[in-house]
Amino acid sequence: MEILNEADVELADALTGLSRAVSDGVEYRIRSWLAEVLDLTNPGWQEDEVIVNWVKEQGLVKASEMLLNRHLA
């Protein structure tokens, strides 16, 4: 991930937190960090049925892993 501005720093911090939460396997931490990443990458995602349904269908861990792969690949 290339860090060019403050928004990139915030996203990098959130992705790091999400990665650690997934590694630890603590569901409430995964949920919290996943929400943080989605807030930064998709503002208003809570009202977007497509994103909400995608998270539900994938599950917290898989959705998190997919976001991590997308942003850190």
VEXTORLUM-55276 format. One line per 8 residues: number of its first residue (from 1); for each residue x, y negated, z of N, C-alpha, C. Coordinates in nm, 2 decimals. Atoms other than C-alpha are relative to their C-alpha. Layout:
residues N
NUM = X,Y,Z,X,Y,Z,X,Y,Z ~ ...;
***
This chain:
residues 73
1 = 0.08,0.12,0.00,0.00,0.00,0.00,0.09,-0.12,0.00 ~ -0.07,0.13,0.01,0.13,-0.34,-0.10,-0.06,-0.10,0.09 ~ 0.06,0.10,-0.09,0.09,-0.61,0.17,0.05,-0.14,-0.05 ~ -0.02,0.13,0.06,0.06,-0.95,0.02,-0.06,-0.12,0.08 ~ 0.07,0.10,-0.07,-0.16,-1.14,0.26,-0.06,0.05,0.13 ~ 0.06,-0.04,-0.13,-0.34,-1.14,0.60,-0.10,0.11,-0.01 ~ 0.11,-0.10,0.02,-0.63,-0.93,0.46,0.07,0.14,-0.02 ~ -0.07,-0.13,0.02,-0.38,-0.66,0.35,0.06,0.05,0.13;
9 = -0.05,-0.04,-0.13,-0.23,-0.66,0.70,-0.11,0.06,0.08 ~ 0.12,-0.06,-0.08,-0.57,-0.61,0.86,-0.04,0.13,-0.05 ~ 0.04,-0.13,0.06,-0.65,-0.33,0.62,0.10,0.11,0.03 ~ -0.11,-0.10,-0.04,-0.31,-0.16,0.68,-0.01,0.04,0.14 ~ 0.02,-0.03,-0.14,-0.37,-0.18,1.05,-0.12,0.09,0.02 ~ 0.12,-0.08,-0.02,-0.72,-0.03,1.02,0.03,0.14,-0.06 ~ -0.03,-0.13,0.06,-0.59,0.25,0.79,0.09,0.08,0.09 ~ -0.09,-0.07,-0.10,-0.32,0.33,1.04,-0.08,0.05,0.12;
17 = 0.09,-0.05,-0.11,-0.58,0.35,1.32,-0.08,0.11,-0.04 ~ 0.08,-0.11,0.06,-0.80,0.57,1.10,0.08,0.12,-0.01 ~ -0.09,-0.12,0.01,-0.51,0.80,1.02,0.03,0.06,0.13 ~ -0.03,-0.06,-0.13,-0.42,0.84,1.38,-0.12,0.07,0.06 ~ 0.12,-0.06,-0.05,-0.78,0.90,1.48,-0.03,0.14,-0.06 ~ 0.02,-0.13,0.07,-0.82,1.17,1.21,0.10,0.11,0.05 ~ -0.10,-0.09,-0.05,-0.50,1.33,1.33,-0.03,0.05,0.14 ~ 0.04,-0.04,-0.14,-0.62,1.33,1.69,-0.13,0.08,0.01;
25 = 0.13,-0.07,0.01,-0.96,1.46,1.59,-0.11,-0.05,0.10 ~ 0.10,0.06,-0.09,-1.15,1.23,1.83,-0.11,-0.07,-0.08 ~ 0.11,0.04,0.09,-1.49,1.18,1.67,-0.03,-0.15,0.02 ~ 0.05,0.14,-0.01,-1.58,0.84,1.83,0.11,-0.09,-0.05 ~ -0.10,0.09,0.06,-1.24,0.70,1.73,0.00,0.00,-0.15 ~ 0.02,-0.01,0.14,-1.28,0.83,1.38,-0.11,-0.09,-0.05 ~ 0.11,0.08,0.04,-1.62,0.67,1.36,0.03,-0.15,0.01 ~ -0.04,0.14,-0.02,-1.49,0.34,1.49,0.09,-0.05,-0.10;
33 = -0.10,0.04,0.10,-1.19,0.32,1.26,-0.06,0.01,-0.14 ~ 0.06,-0.01,0.13,-1.39,0.44,0.96,-0.09,-0.13,-0.02 ~ 0.08,0.12,0.01,-1.64,0.16,1.02,0.09,-0.13,-0.02 ~ -0.09,0.11,0.02,-1.35,-0.09,1.05,0.05,-0.01,-0.14 ~ -0.05,0.00,0.14,-1.20,0.02,0.72,-0.11,-0.04,-0.10 ~ 0.11,0.04,0.09,-1.54,0.00,0.55,-0.04,-0.14,0.01 ~ 0.02,0.14,-0.02,-1.60,-0.34,0.70,0.09,-0.09,-0.09 ~ -0.10,0.08,0.07,-1.28,-0.46,0.54,-0.01,0.02,-0.15;
41 = 0.00,-0.04,0.14,-1.32,-0.28,0.20,-0.14,-0.02,-0.07 ~ 0.14,0.00,0.05,-1.70,-0.29,0.16,-0.09,-0.08,0.09 ~ 0.08,0.08,-0.09,-1.85,-0.58,0.36,-0.15,0.03,-0.03 ~ 0.14,-0.03,0.01,-2.22,-0.51,0.43,-0.03,0.15,-0.03 ~ 0.02,-0.14,0.03,-2.17,-0.14,0.38,-0.12,0.07,0.08 ~ 0.11,-0.06,-0.08,-2.42,-0.06,0.66,-0.14,-0.01,-0.07 ~ 0.12,0.02,0.07,-2.70,-0.18,0.44,0.00,0.06,-0.14 ~ -0.01,-0.06,0.13,-2.58,0.00,0.13,-0.02,0.15,0.01;
49 = 0.04,-0.14,-0.02,-2.76,0.33,0.11,0.10,0.10,-0.07 ~ -0.09,-0.09,0.07,-2.51,0.48,-0.14,0.12,0.03,0.09 ~ -0.12,-0.02,-0.08,-2.21,0.43,0.10,-0.04,0.07,0.13 ~ 0.05,-0.07,-0.12,-2.41,0.53,0.41,-0.03,0.15,-0.03 ~ 0.03,-0.14,0.03,-2.53,0.85,0.24,0.13,0.07,-0.04 ~ -0.13,-0.06,0.03,-2.18,0.92,0.11,0.07,0.04,0.12 ~ -0.06,-0.04,-0.13,-2.04,0.91,0.46,-0.07,0.12,0.07 ~ 0.08,-0.11,-0.06,-2.32,1.13,0.58,0.03,0.14,-0.07;
57 = -0.02,-0.12,0.08,-2.27,1.38,0.30,0.14,0.06,0.02 ~ -0.14,-0.05,-0.01,-1.89,1.40,0.33,0.03,0.03,0.15 ~ -0.04,-0.02,-0.14,-1.88,1.39,0.71,0.11,-0.10,0.03 ~ -0.10,0.10,-0.05,-1.66,1.16,0.92,0.14,0.03,-0.05 ~ -0.14,-0.03,0.03,-1.33,1.34,0.86,0.02,0.00,-0.14 ~ -0.03,-0.01,0.15,-1.36,1.41,0.49,-0.01,-0.14,-0.06 ~ 0.02,0.14,0.05,-1.49,1.05,0.42,0.13,-0.08,0.04 ~ -0.12,0.07,-0.04,-1.20,0.92,0.62,0.12,0.04,-0.08;
65 = -0.11,-0.04,0.08,-0.95,1.13,0.44,0.00,-0.05,-0.14 ~ 0.01,0.05,0.14,-1.08,1.02,0.11,0.03,-0.14,-0.01 ~ -0.04,0.14,0.00,-1.05,0.66,0.20,0.15,-0.02,0.02 ~ -0.14,0.01,-0.02,-0.70,0.71,0.33,0.07,0.03,-0.13 ~ -0.07,-0.04,0.13,-0.60,0.89,0.01,-0.02,-0.11,-0.11 ~ 0.02,0.10,0.10,-0.75,0.61,-0.20,0.09,-0.12,0.03 ~ -0.07,0.12,-0.03,-0.58,0.33,-0.02,0.15,0.02,0.02 ~ -0.14,-0.02,-0.03,-0.25,0.49,0.07,0.08,0.08,-0.11;
73 = -0.07,-0.08,0.11,-0.18,0.69,-0.25,0.08,-0.08,-0.09;
***
